[in-house]
Amino acid sequence: MKIVYYLPSLYISGGLERIITLKANYFAEHFDDYEVVILTSEQCGKEPYYKLSEKIKHIDIDVPFDFPLNQSKLEKLIKYPFKYGLFKKRFTQKIYELAPDVVISTLRRELNFITKLKDKSVKIGELHISRYFYHSHSIQNNNQIIKALKNYWDSIFLANLKKLDKVVVLTNEEAAYWPELSNCMVINNFLTFYPEENSPCTSNEVIAVGRYSHQKGFDMLINAWEIVAKRNPDWILKIYGEGNREDLNNLIIKYKISDSCFLKHPTSDIANRYLESSIYVLSSRFEGMPMVLLEAIASGLPVVSFDCPCGPKDIINHEVDGILVKSGNIEELADKICYLIENENIRKEMGLEARKNAERFKIEHISLLWKNLFEELTKNKN
């Protein structure tokens, strides 16, 4: 079984890059008859951020659409047709050369032509974010021309998805957003680690993890923490992430919580940071299936989370191993954090239940779902 994954690059420290790398590593290391290739187009000579197994072949076709980064939008637009043509040519040549059994797309530019290739491979698409926060849905504009273009892009995207042998989404909630697709199925993300021990949930620390971006909603979390800090001044919040922190820092100063709310740099030792904490908070406006939630429950942390699309309701058993609150409701988020702070026994019980819940997301379970899918589709193809 030869499998080819495509994604733009591997040098970014993002969730997609992490999950693809770990999944590919697991297949290559644990399934003896699997040959795994990762194909990229914008690696630009950089090392992969996450370590690849020596059994994996990484090939870059060198068509960097976004480089140089200082080019104007007009310059980028003018160059796009040439770069797209080159991308399509090199991508196609490499697929014919590799002759894989399975090609897995992360649903970027390759989706426009991948199902038209005359090779014999099965074509699978992986969707790592919710439908209504992906592709043209991320464009918020009331201009009628823009709306018309958006609807056109949506129709093309959907038509291309229908041509794939299978479209894999991360949650049951997300699957329900695609009633047009008869080729859609759910395979959850898997745990990136499962600690040997779990948090005792006795420290006065709350943790959150993610990029400093609008999506992650840390502005709302900081607002909620102002309320929490007044009720529980002996507790602290640590937010681990990367990106521009200026606006968040300004909020911390505005709410006068500099002595209890801290923006921390990313760490390679995040597993121990979970174990040092007692509560995990997810304040995102949207997700695909947040890996940080899986890591938190595996570490034995009860979770307070916005019930945002998509993922939290597929992971958290409400009031059993965590608490779901109405998405965007800052006061309720603060109140439920306080509830777990002020009820130590409930906090500890939820943490133990969270640890049990995490078992179903171990990679050995999730990888078998992928293996069965590959073998079923290739068998039917032949």
C-alpha positions as CSV (number, residue, x, y, z in Angstrom):
1,M,0.0,0.0,0.0
2,K,1.6,3.3,-1.1
3,I,0.0,6.4,0.3
4,V,0.7,10.0,-0.7
5,Y,-0.3,12.9,1.5
6,Y,-0.4,16.4,0.0
7,L,-0.3,19.7,2.1
8,P,1.5,23.0,1.2
9,S,4.3,22.7,3.7
10,L,5.7,21.0,6.8
11,Y,7.7,23.8,8.4
12,I,4.7,25.5,10.1
13,S,3.9,24.5,13.7
14,G,0.2,24.2,13.0
15,G,-2.3,21.6,13.9
16,L,-2.7,20.3,10.3
17,E,1.1,19.8,10.0
18,R,1.3,18.1,13.3
19,I,-1.6,15.7,12.8
20,I,-0.5,14.7,9.3
21,T,3.1,14.2,10.4
22,L,2.1,12.0,13.4
23,K,-0.4,10.0,11.4
24,A,2.0,9.4,8.6
25,N,4.7,8.4,11.0
26,Y,2.4,5.9,12.7
27,F,1.4,4.3,9.4
28,A,5.0,4.0,8.3
29,E,6.3,2.7,11.6
30,H,3.4,0.3,12.5
31,F,2.0,-1.0,9.2
32,D,4.9,-3.0,7.7
33,D,3.3,-3.1,4.2
34,Y,2.7,0.7,4.0
35,E,4.9,3.1,2.0
36,V,4.2,6.7,2.9
37,V,5.1,9.8,0.9
38,I,4.4,13.4,1.9
39,L,4.2,15.8,-1.0
40,T,4.6,19.5,-0.4
41,S,4.9,22.5,-2.7
42,E,6.0,25.4,-0.5
43,Q,8.7,23.9,1.8
44,C,11.2,26.5,0.5
45,G,14.2,24.4,1.7
46,K,13.1,24.6,5.4
47,E,13.2,21.7,7.8
48,P,9.9,20.1,8.8
49,Y,8.8,21.5,12.2
50,Y,7.7,18.1,13.4
51,K,10.1,15.2,13.1
52,L,9.4,12.8,10.2
53,S,10.0,9.1,10.5
54,E,13.0,7.9,8.5
55,K,10.7,5.6,6.7
56,I,8.8,8.5,5.1
57,K,9.8,10.0,1.9
58,H,9.3,13.8,1.7
59,I,9.1,15.4,-1.7
60,D,8.7,19.1,-2.4
61,I,7.7,20.3,-5.9
62,D,8.8,23.9,-5.2
63,V,5.9,26.1,-6.3
64,P,5.7,28.7,-3.5
65,F,2.5,30.8,-4.2
66,D,3.0,33.2,-1.3
67,F,6.7,33.9,-1.7
68,P,8.2,36.4,-1.6
69,L,6.1,37.5,1.4
70,N,6.7,41.2,0.5
71,Q,5.0,41.0,-2.9
72,S,2.0,43.2,-3.5
73,K,-1.5,41.6,-4.0
74,L,-1.5,42.8,-7.6
75,E,1.9,41.2,-8.2
76,K,0.7,38.0,-6.6
77,L,-2.5,38.0,-8.8
78,I,-0.5,38.5,-12.0
79,K,1.8,35.6,-11.2
80,Y,-0.9,33.3,-10.0
81,P,-1.9,31.7,-13.4
82,F,1.7,30.8,-14.2
83,K,2.3,29.4,-10.7
84,Y,-0.9,27.5,-10.7
85,G,-0.1,26.0,-14.1
86,L,3.4,25.0,-12.9
87,F,1.9,23.5,-9.7
88,K,-0.6,21.4,-11.6
89,K,2.1,20.2,-14.0
90,R,4.6,19.2,-11.3
91,F,1.9,17.7,-9.0
92,T,0.5,15.6,-11.8
93,Q,3.9,14.4,-12.9
94,K,4.8,13.4,-9.4
95,I,1.6,11.4,-8.9
96,Y,2.2,9.5,-12.1
97,E,5.8,8.9,-11.2
98,L,5.0,7.6,-7.7
99,A,1.9,5.5,-8.8
100,P,0.3,5.5,-5.3
101,D,-2.7,3.4,-4.2
102,V,-4.1,6.3,-2.2
103,V,-3.8,10.1,-2.6
104,I,-4.9,12.2,0.4
105,S,-5.7,15.8,-0.3
106,T,-6.0,18.5,2.3
107,L,-8.4,20.3,0.0
108,R,-6.3,23.1,-1.4
109,R,-5.6,24.0,-5.1
110,E,-5.1,20.3,-6.0
111,L,-8.8,19.6,-5.4
112,N,-9.5,21.4,-8.7
113,F,-7.9,18.7,-10.8
114,I,-6.9,15.7,-8.6
115,T,-10.0,13.6,-9.5
116,K,-9.3,14.1,-13.2
117,L,-5.9,12.4,-13.1
118,K,-5.8,9.2,-15.1
119,D,-3.9,7.2,-12.5
120,K,-5.4,4.3,-10.6
121,S,-5.2,5.8,-7.1
122,V,-8.1,6.3,-4.7
123,K,-8.6,10.0,-3.9
124,I,-9.5,11.0,-0.3
125,G,-10.1,14.5,1.0
126,E,-9.5,15.5,4.7
127,L,-11.4,18.5,6.0
128,H,-9.7,19.9,9.1
129,I,-11.9,22.8,9.8
130,S,-15.7,23.5,9.9
131,R,-17.5,24.1,6.6
132,Y,-18.7,27.5,7.6
133,F,-15.3,28.8,8.5
134,Y,-13.4,27.4,5.5
135,H,-12.8,28.5,2.0
136,S,-15.1,31.3,0.8
137,H,-17.1,31.2,4.0
138,S,-14.3,33.1,5.6
139,I,-15.0,36.1,3.4
140,Q,-17.4,38.5,5.1
141,N,-18.6,41.0,2.5
142,N,-22.0,42.4,1.5
143,N,-20.9,43.5,-2.0
144,Q,-23.1,41.7,-4.5
145,I,-20.2,40.9,-6.9
146,I,-18.2,39.4,-4.0
147,K,-21.3,37.4,-2.9
148,A,-21.8,36.1,-6.4
149,L,-18.1,35.0,-6.6
150,K,-18.4,33.4,-3.2
151,N,-21.4,31.4,-4.3
152,Y,-19.6,30.3,-7.5
153,W,-16.5,29.2,-5.5
154,D,-18.8,27.3,-3.1
155,S,-20.5,25.4,-5.9
156,I,-17.1,24.5,-7.5
157,F,-15.7,23.4,-4.2
158,L,-18.8,21.2,-3.5
159,A,-18.8,19.7,-7.0
160,N,-15.1,18.7,-6.5
161,L,-15.8,17.2,-3.1
162,K,-18.5,15.0,-4.6
163,K,-16.0,13.5,-7.1
164,L,-13.7,12.2,-4.4
165,D,-13.8,8.6,-3.4
166,K,-14.3,9.7,0.2
167,V,-14.4,13.0,2.2
168,V,-13.3,12.6,5.8
169,V,-14.4,15.1,8.4
170,L,-13.5,15.2,12.1
171,T,-16.8,15.2,13.9
172,N,-20.4,14.1,13.7
173,E,-21.4,17.8,14.1
174,E,-19.4,18.6,11.0
175,A,-20.7,15.7,9.0
176,A,-24.2,17.1,9.5
177,Y,-23.1,20.3,7.7
178,W,-22.6,18.4,4.4
179,P,-26.0,16.9,3.6
180,E,-25.1,17.1,-0.2
181,L,-22.3,14.6,0.2
182,S,-23.0,10.9,0.0
183,N,-19.3,10.2,0.2
184,C,-18.7,11.8,3.7
185,M,-17.6,9.9,6.8
186,V,-16.3,10.8,10.3
187,I,-12.8,9.9,11.6
188,N,-11.8,11.8,14.7
189,N,-8.4,13.3,15.3
190,F,-6.3,11.3,17.7
191,L,-4.3,12.0,20.8
192,T,-0.8,13.3,20.1
193,F,0.3,11.9,23.5
194,Y,-1.2,10.1,26.5
195,P,0.6,10.9,29.7
196,E,1.5,8.1,32.1
197,E,0.1,10.2,34.9
198,N,-2.8,12.6,35.2
199,S,-3.2,16.0,36.9
200,P,-4.3,15.9,40.5
201,C,-6.3,19.1,39.8
202,T,-5.0,20.6,43.1
203,S,-3.0,23.6,41.8
204,N,-4.5,27.1,41.5
205,E,-3.8,27.2,37.8
206,V,-6.0,27.4,34.7
207,I,-4.5,26.7,31.3
208,A,-5.4,27.6,27.6
209,V,-3.3,26.8,24.5
210,G,-3.5,28.1,20.9
211,R,-2.4,30.7,18.5
212,Y,-2.9,34.3,19.4
213,S,-5.5,34.8,16.8
214,H,-9.2,35.9,16.5
215,Q,-10.3,32.3,16.0
216,K,-9.1,31.2,19.5
217,G,-11.1,33.8,21.3
218,F,-8.5,34.7,23.9
219,D,-9.9,38.2,24.0
220,M,-13.1,36.7,25.4
221,L,-11.2,34.5,27.8
222,I,-9.3,37.5,29.1
223,N,-12.5,39.4,29.6
224,A,-14.0,36.4,31.4
225,W,-10.9,36.1,33.6
226,E,-11.5,39.6,34.9
227,I,-14.7,38.2,36.5
228,V,-12.9,35.1,37.7
229,A,-10.0,37.0,39.2
230,K,-12.4,39.1,41.3
231,R,-14.1,36.0,42.8
232,N,-10.9,33.9,43.1
233,P,-7.9,36.2,43.4
234,D,-5.5,33.4,44.4
235,W,-5.9,31.6,41.0
236,I,-3.9,32.3,37.8
237,L,-4.5,31.8,34.1
238,K,-1.7,30.9,31.7
239,I,-2.3,31.1,27.9
240,Y,0.4,29.3,25.8
241,G,0.6,30.4,22.2
242,E,2.4,32.2,19.4
243,G,1.6,35.2,17.3
244,N,1.0,38.9,17.9
245,R,0.2,39.4,21.6
246,E,0.0,43.2,21.7
247,D,-3.8,43.5,21.6
248,L,-4.2,40.7,24.2
249,N,-1.6,42.4,26.4
250,N,-3.5,45.6,26.2
251,L,-6.7,43.9,27.3
252,I,-4.8,42.4,30.3
253,I,-3.7,45.9,31.3
254,K,-7.2,47.3,30.6
255,Y,-8.8,44.8,33.0
256,K,-6.0,45.2,35.6
257,I,-5.3,41.4,35.8
258,S,-1.6,41.5,35.0
259,D,-0.9,39.7,38.3
260,S,-3.1,36.7,37.5
261,C,-3.2,36.4,33.7
262,F,-0.1,35.5,31.7
263,L,0.6,35.1,28.0
264,K,3.3,32.4,27.7
265,H,5.4,31.4,24.7
266,P,4.9,28.0,23.1
267,T,6.7,25.2,24.8
268,S,7.9,21.8,23.7
269,D,7.0,20.6,27.2
270,I,3.3,21.3,27.0
271,A,2.5,17.9,28.5
272,N,3.9,18.9,31.8
273,R,2.1,22.3,31.7
274,Y,-1.2,20.4,31.5
275,L,-0.2,18.3,34.5
276,E,0.6,21.4,36.5
277,S,-2.8,22.8,35.9
278,S,-6.3,22.1,37.3
279,I,-8.7,23.3,34.6
280,Y,-8.5,23.7,30.8
281,V,-10.5,26.5,29.0
282,L,-11.4,26.6,25.3
283,S,-12.7,30.0,24.2
284,S,-12.5,29.5,20.4
285,R,-15.0,31.0,18.0
286,F,-14.7,27.9,15.8
287,E,-12.6,24.8,15.5
288,G,-12.2,21.7,13.3
289,M,-11.6,19.2,16.1
290,P,-9.3,20.9,18.7
291,M,-6.4,18.7,19.5
292,V,-5.7,20.8,22.7
293,L,-9.0,19.5,24.1
294,L,-7.9,15.9,23.5
295,E,-4.5,16.6,25.2
296,A,-6.2,18.3,28.1
297,I,-8.7,15.5,28.9
298,A,-5.9,12.9,28.4
299,S,-4.0,14.8,31.1
300,G,-7.0,14.5,33.4
301,L,-8.2,18.1,33.2
302,P,-11.8,19.0,33.4
303,V,-12.7,21.4,30.6
304,V,-14.8,24.5,30.4
305,S,-15.5,25.2,26.7
306,F,-17.6,27.3,24.4
307,D,-20.0,25.0,22.5
308,C,-18.5,26.3,19.2
309,P,-18.5,24.6,15.9
310,C,-17.0,22.0,15.7
311,G,-15.5,19.6,18.1
312,P,-16.3,20.4,21.7
313,K,-19.7,18.6,21.8
314,D,-18.1,15.6,20.2
315,I,-15.4,15.4,22.8
316,I,-16.9,16.6,26.1
317,N,-19.6,14.8,28.0
318,H,-21.4,17.8,29.4
319,E,-21.3,18.0,33.3
320,V,-19.5,14.6,33.4
321,D,-16.0,15.3,32.3
322,G,-16.4,19.0,31.4
323,I,-18.8,21.9,30.9
324,L,-20.1,23.3,27.7
325,V,-21.3,26.9,27.7
326,K,-23.1,28.9,25.1
327,S,-20.7,30.1,22.4
328,G,-19.6,33.7,23.0
329,N,-21.2,34.0,26.4
330,I,-18.4,35.5,28.5
331,E,-20.4,35.7,31.7
332,E,-21.3,32.1,31.6
333,L,-17.8,31.1,30.7
334,A,-16.5,32.9,33.8
335,D,-19.2,31.5,36.0
336,K,-18.4,27.9,35.0
337,I,-14.7,28.4,35.5
338,C,-15.5,29.7,39.0
339,Y,-17.8,26.7,39.6
340,L,-14.9,24.3,39.1
341,I,-12.5,26.5,41.0
342,E,-14.9,26.6,44.0
343,N,-15.9,22.9,44.0
344,E,-12.7,20.9,44.3
345,N,-14.3,17.5,44.6
346,I,-16.4,18.0,41.4
347,R,-13.3,19.3,39.7
348,K,-11.3,16.2,40.6
349,E,-14.1,13.8,39.7
350,M,-14.5,15.5,36.3
351,G,-10.8,15.2,35.7
352,L,-10.8,11.5,36.3
353,E,-13.8,11.1,33.9
354,A,-12.0,13.2,31.3
355,R,-9.0,10.8,31.5
356,K,-11.3,7.8,30.9
357,N,-13.0,9.6,28.0
358,A,-9.7,10.2,26.3
359,E,-9.0,6.5,25.8
360,R,-11.2,6.3,22.7
361,F,-9.0,8.9,21.0
362,K,-5.7,6.9,21.2
363,I,-3.9,6.7,17.9
364,E,-4.0,2.9,17.9
365,H,-7.8,3.0,17.7
366,I,-8.0,5.9,15.2
367,S,-5.3,4.5,12.9
368,L,-7.3,1.3,12.4
369,L,-10.2,3.3,11.1
370,W,-8.0,4.8,8.5
371,K,-6.4,1.4,7.6
372,N,-9.8,-0.1,7.1
373,L,-10.8,2.8,4.9
374,F,-7.7,2.5,2.7
375,E,-8.1,-1.2,2.3
376,E,-11.9,-1.0,1.6
377,L,-11.5,1.7,-1.0
378,T,-8.6,0.2,-2.8
379,K,-10.3,-3.2,-2.9
380,N,-13.4,-1.6,-4.5
381,K,-11.2,0.3,-6.9
382,N,-9.6,-2.9,-8.2
